[in-house]
Amino acid sequence: MTELTKLTIAEAREKLAAKAFTATELTEAYLSAIDTANEKLNAYVAVTHDKARAMAKASDERIAKGEAGALEGIPLGIKDLFATEDVHTQASSHILDGFKPKYESTVTANLWADGAVMLGKLNMDEFAMGSSNETSYYGPVINPWRAEGSNADLVPGGSSGGSAAAVSALLCAGATATDTGGSIRQPAAFTGTVGIKPTYGRCSRWGTVAFASSLDQAGPIARDVRDAAILLKSMASVDEKDTTSVDLPVPDYEAAIGQSIKGMKIGIPREYRLDGMPEEIEALWKQGIDWMRDAGAEIVDISLPHTKYALPAYYIVAPAEASSNLARYDGVRYGLRVPGKDIADMYEQTRAAGFGREVKRRIMIGTYVLSAGYYDAYYLKAQKVRTLIKRDFEQVFDQGVDAILTPATPSAAFGIADQEMASDPVKMYLNDIFTVTVNMAGLPGIAVPAGLDAKGLPLGLQLIGKPFEEETLFRTAHVIEQAAGRFAPNKWW
C-alpha cells in the first residue's frame, strides 16, 4: 500500500480513472502513513479518519458512475488556517481552542466540489506568523530532510511548515497553504517541494483566518510543478464573499507545462545579490540562469531599486493589519476564555494566555505603528514604499521581461531551536528577504527545487511573474524541474 503514496496527483488521477485501485485504498494508504509518521514529524494537528473514509467512498461511487471531478479521490492535507466545517480550525493557536466552524472556506469548498478527500488539518506557525513553524501552539513541525550524517532535527520553514513537510514525507498527495510574505515558497524550498503563491485576488480569502488582509493569498504545495498546476486550477475562483477576489477566468494551468520558453525574457535583479550571501545560493542561481538560457530564454539584467526597503516596510504593514485582524479574539464568543474580575480583565487574561510570543510581538508592533503619534511616520510611509516596490516591477515588466528569476531563500533549512534565530527575531525575519517583495506588489511567485547544498539539503529557486500570468511561472518552473530533477528525503521516520 505504501507504493500508492508515492504517486503524484497526476499519476493517481490516471490510475483511479483506469480503476487500478480505489479512492478508498488510496486514502487508507495515506491514513496509515500519517498514523505511522505523525508522532515524529508533527505535521498534522488533526487527522480526520472518518471524514476521509466517507469522502473516499463517495468518490468511488462517482468514479463508478462516470461522474469523476478534476480531483476525484485525491487525498489532501489542509493548512489549519482554512475553515473546515465541524473540523478543528485553530490557526495552530491556543486562543481558538475547540473552535470548529459551521462553514467551509471557499478554497476548500472548491476542492471538495472537485472530488478531493480531506485527510486532516496541517500544523503551521501560529496565525501564520513565523518562518520556521516553531511558533505553533502544537509544537514545531520536523522537516523530513536531515543533513548528511546528522540526526539533528531541522525546521521545515514557515508558516506553511506542516503543508510542506506532509507533502515531502508523502503524508498527503498535495496540500493547501497560504503566503503572506513567503509562507508557501520558503517551506517549499526547505523541503524539496513546489509551492506557488498566486496573484493577490486569484484565490478567495473567504473562510481563511486573516493575518494581513492585503498580503494573504492561498496557494498549493505539491510534489512537482504539474501537481501544483492541477491544485491551483481547483483552488482558484472568483467569490462574491471576497471583494478582493478577481473575476477573471481560471486558465487550464496544466496545459502550460511543457511549452517552450524560447524567446522569453528572464530578468535577473541585481538587488538580490546580497552581501554575505552563501556561495551555494549564488552558484544555484547561476545554474538556474544557465538552464533558462539553454532552454532558449533571453537573460536580461534588471534593477528593482526599492527592494532594500521591502522587508522593513513589510514588517510594518503586516503587523499593523494583524493587530487589527486579531482584535476579534477576545474570549467572548468562541475559543479560549480566561475568567477575570470584569470584562476588560477577562479580555486581558484571555489574550495574554491565548496568544504566543511571536503573535504578541507582532500585535504590539502593529498597534504601535497605527497609534496616533506614529501612523504617518511608519504605516503611511510603509504604504508609500509599497507603491514604489510595485512600480519597480511594473517598469521591468513594461520593458518586455516575462518572468524574474531569484533565489527562494538565503540558506537551506536550519536547526530547530537555533539559538541565533531564537535570540534575534530580525535574523528570523531575514528568511523572507527574497519573498516579501512579491506579496508587497501582489504578484505571483513560485518556488521550485533546484539542487542540494553541501550537506545534502534541498535548495530552491523562485520565479516571479506578471499579475495573473501564473501559466508563465508553470512553464518556466517546469524547465528548472526538468533540468534539476526531483528530490526526496531519506526516510528516517
Backbone hydrogen bonds, N-H to C=O, Kabsch-Sander energy under -0.5 kcal/mol:
donor,donor_aa,acceptor,acceptor_aa,energy
4,L,1,M,-1.5
5,T,1,M,-0.6
5,T,2,T,-0.7
6,K,3,E,-1.2
7,L,4,L,-1.3
12,A,8,T,-2.9
13,R,9,I,-2.7
14,E,10,A,-1.6
15,K,11,E,-2.3
16,L,12,A,-2.7
17,A,13,R,-2.0
18,A,14,E,-1.7
19,K,16,L,-1.1
20,A,15,K,-2.8
21,F,15,K,-0.6
26,L,22,T,-2.1
27,T,23,A,-2.7
28,E,24,T,-2.6
29,A,25,E,-1.9
30,Y,26,L,-1.7
31,L,27,T,-2.8
32,S,28,E,-2.4
33,A,29,A,-1.8
34,I,30,Y,-2.7
35,D,31,L,-2.6
36,T,32,S,-1.6
37,A,33,A,-2.3
38,N,34,I,-3.0
40,K,37,A,-1.2
41,L,37,A,-2.1
42,N,38,N,-2.9
45,V,121,K,-2.5
46,A,121,K,-1.5
48,T,46,A,-0.5
48,T,119,L,-2.0
49,H,47,V,-1.1
52,A,48,T,-2.7
53,R,49,H,-2.4
54,A,50,D,-2.4
55,M,51,K,-2.6
56,A,52,A,-2.5
57,K,53,R,-2.2
58,A,54,A,-2.0
59,S,55,M,-2.0
60,D,56,A,-2.5
61,E,57,K,-1.9
62,R,58,A,-2.0
63,I,59,S,-2.9
64,A,60,D,-2.2
65,K,61,E,-1.4
66,G,63,I,-1.2
67,E,62,R,-3.3
71,L,114,D,-2.6
72,E,69,G,-1.5
73,G,115,G,-2.5
74,I,71,L,-2.3
76,L,117,V,-3.4
77,G,174,G,-2.1
78,I,120,G,-2.3
80,D,122,L,-2.0
82,F,79,K,-2.1
83,A,207,G,-3.1
84,T,87,V,-0.5
86,D,101,P,-3.7
87,V,84,T,-2.3
89,T,99,F,-2.2
91,A,80,D,-2.1
93,S,90,Q,-2.2
94,H,354,G,-0.7
95,I,354,G,-1.2
96,L,93,S,-0.7
97,D,94,H,-1.7
99,F,96,L,-2.4
105,S,83,A,-2.8
106,T,206,W,-1.8
109,A,105,S,-2.5
110,N,106,T,-2.3
111,L,107,V,-1.7
112,W,108,T,-2.7
113,A,109,A,-2.2
114,D,110,N,-1.2
115,G,112,W,-1.7
116,A,111,L,-2.2
117,V,74,I,-2.7
119,L,76,L,-2.8
119,L,117,V,-0.6
120,G,76,L,-0.6
121,K,46,A,-2.4
122,L,78,I,-3.2
123,N,43,A,-3.6
125,D,159,S,-1.3
127,F,91,A,-2.4
128,A,125,D,-2.8
129,M,126,E,-2.3
130,G,128,A,-0.9
137,Y,92,S,-2.5
139,G,136,S,-1.6
141,V,133,N,-0.9
142,I,41,L,-2.7
143,N,154,L,-2.7
148,E,455,K,-3.0
150,S,147,A,-2.1
155,V,414,F,-2.8
158,G,131,S,-0.7
160,S,183,S,-1.4
161,G,159,S,-1.3
162,G,123,N,-1.2
164,A,160,S,-2.1
165,A,161,G,-2.6
166,A,162,G,-2.3
167,V,163,S,-1.9
168,S,164,A,-2.4
169,A,165,A,-2.5
170,L,167,V,-1.1
171,L,166,A,-3.5
172,C,166,A,-0.7
173,A,75,P,-2.4
174,G,75,P,-0.6
175,A,221,I,-2.2
176,T,77,G,-1.9
177,A,219,G,-2.2
179,D,217,Q,-2.4
186,Q,182,G,-2.9
188,A,184,I,-1.6
189,A,185,R,-2.1
190,F,186,Q,-2.0
191,T,187,P,-1.0
191,T,188,A,-0.6
192,G,188,A,-0.7
193,T,188,A,-2.2
194,V,222,A,-3.0
195,G,447,A,-1.9
196,I,220,P,-1.7
197,K,445,G,-3.2
200,Y,442,G,-1.6
202,R,199,T,-2.4
208,T,205,R,-2.0
209,V,81,L,-2.9
215,L,212,A,-2.3
216,D,212,A,-2.6
217,Q,179,D,-0.6
219,G,177,A,-2.3
221,I,175,A,-2.4
222,A,194,V,-2.9
228,A,224,D,-1.9
229,A,225,V,-2.0
230,I,226,R,-2.4
231,L,227,D,-2.5
232,L,228,A,-2.4
233,K,229,A,-1.8
234,S,230,I,-1.1
235,M,231,L,-2.4
236,A,232,L,-2.5
237,S,202,R,-1.3
242,D,239,D,-2.0
245,S,242,D,-1.8
246,V,201,G,-3.0
248,L,246,V,-1.9
253,Y,251,P,-1.5
255,A,252,D,-1.2
256,A,253,Y,-1.5
257,I,253,Y,-0.5
257,I,254,E,-1.2
259,Q,256,A,-1.6
263,G,296,G,-2.8
264,M,261,I,-2.2
266,I,264,M,-0.6
266,I,298,E,-3.1
267,G,265,K,-0.6
267,G,403,A,-2.9
268,I,300,V,-2.4
270,R,302,I,-2.2
272,Y,269,P,-1.4
273,R,270,R,-1.6
274,L,272,Y,-1.4
277,M,274,L,-1.5
281,I,278,P,-0.6
282,E,278,P,-1.8
283,A,279,E,-3.0
284,L,280,E,-2.3
285,W,281,I,-2.3
286,K,282,E,-2.2
287,Q,283,A,-2.3
288,G,284,L,-2.5
289,I,285,W,-2.2
290,D,286,K,-2.2
291,W,287,Q,-2.4
292,M,288,G,-2.1
293,R,289,I,-2.5
294,D,290,D,-2.9
295,A,291,W,-1.4
296,G,293,R,-1.8
297,A,292,M,-2.4
298,E,264,M,-3.8
299,I,297,A,-0.5
300,V,266,I,-2.6
300,V,298,E,-0.5
302,I,268,I,-2.1
307,T,304,L,-2.2
308,K,305,P,-0.5
309,Y,306,H,-1.6
310,A,307,T,-1.9
311,L,307,T,-0.5
313,A,309,Y,-2.2
314,Y,310,A,-2.9
315,Y,311,L,-2.4
316,I,313,A,-1.4
317,V,313,A,-2.7
318,A,314,Y,-2.9
320,A,316,I,-1.7
321,E,317,V,-2.3
322,A,318,A,-2.3
323,S,319,P,-2.8
324,S,320,A,-1.3
325,N,321,E,-2.8
326,L,322,A,-2.9
327,A,324,S,-0.9
328,R,325,N,-0.8
329,Y,326,L,-1.3
330,D,328,R,-1.3
336,L,95,I,-1.9
346,M,342,D,-2.3
347,Y,343,I,-2.4
348,E,344,A,-2.2
349,Q,345,D,-3.0
350,T,346,M,-2.6
351,R,347,Y,-2.7
352,A,348,E,-2.2
353,A,349,Q,-2.1
354,G,350,T,-2.7
355,F,351,R,-1.8
360,K,356,G,-2.4
361,R,357,R,-2.5
362,R,358,E,-2.2
363,I,359,V,-2.5
364,M,360,K,-2.5
365,I,361,R,-2.4
366,G,362,R,-2.8
367,T,363,I,-2.7
368,Y,364,M,-2.1
369,V,365,I,-2.6
370,L,366,G,-1.2
371,S,367,T,-0.6
371,S,368,Y,-1.1
374,Y,371,S,-2.0
375,Y,371,S,-1.7
378,Y,374,Y,-2.5
379,Y,369,V,-0.8
379,Y,374,Y,-0.5
380,L,375,Y,-2.6
381,K,376,D,-0.6
382,A,378,Y,-2.9
383,Q,379,Y,-2.1
384,K,380,L,-1.6
385,V,381,K,-2.3
386,R,382,A,-2.2
387,T,383,Q,-1.6
388,L,384,K,-1.7
389,I,385,V,-2.4
390,K,386,R,-2.3
391,R,387,T,-2.1
392,D,388,L,-2.2
393,F,389,I,-1.7
394,E,390,K,-2.3
395,Q,391,R,-2.6
396,V,392,D,-1.8
397,F,393,F,-2.7
398,D,394,E,-2.2
399,Q,395,Q,-0.8
399,Q,396,V,-0.8
400,G,397,F,-1.6
401,V,396,V,-1.3
402,D,265,K,-2.5
403,A,265,K,-1.5
404,I,464,I,-2.4
405,L,267,G,-2.4
406,T,462,Q,-2.8
408,A,460,G,-1.9
409,T,460,G,-0.5
416,I,153,D,-1.9
418,D,415,G,-1.2
422,A,418,D,-2.9
423,S,419,Q,-2.3
424,D,420,E,-0.9
427,K,424,D,-0.8
428,M,424,D,-1.4
429,Y,425,P,-2.5
430,L,426,V,-1.6
431,N,428,M,-1.7
432,D,429,Y,-2.0
433,I,430,L,-1.6
435,T,432,D,-1.0
436,V,432,D,-2.4
438,V,435,T,-1.0
439,N,435,T,-0.9
440,M,436,V,-2.5
441,A,437,T,-1.9
442,G,438,V,-0.5
442,G,439,N,-0.7
443,L,438,V,-2.2
445,G,197,K,-2.5
446,I,463,L,-2.5
447,A,195,G,-2.9
448,V,461,L,-2.5
450,A,459,L,-2.8
451,G,459,L,-1.2
453,D,457,L,-2.9
456,G,453,D,-2.2
459,L,451,G,-2.6
461,L,448,V,-2.4
462,Q,406,T,-3.5
463,L,446,I,-2.3
464,I,404,I,-2.6
465,G,444,P,-2.4
466,K,402,D,-0.6
469,E,466,K,-2.1
472,T,469,E,-0.9
473,L,469,E,-1.0
474,F,470,E,-2.3
475,R,471,E,-2.3
476,T,472,T,-2.5
477,A,473,L,-2.9
478,H,474,F,-1.8
479,V,475,R,-1.1
480,I,476,T,-1.5
481,E,477,A,-2.6
482,Q,478,H,-2.6
483,A,479,V,-1.9
484,A,480,I,-3.1
485,G,481,E,-2.5
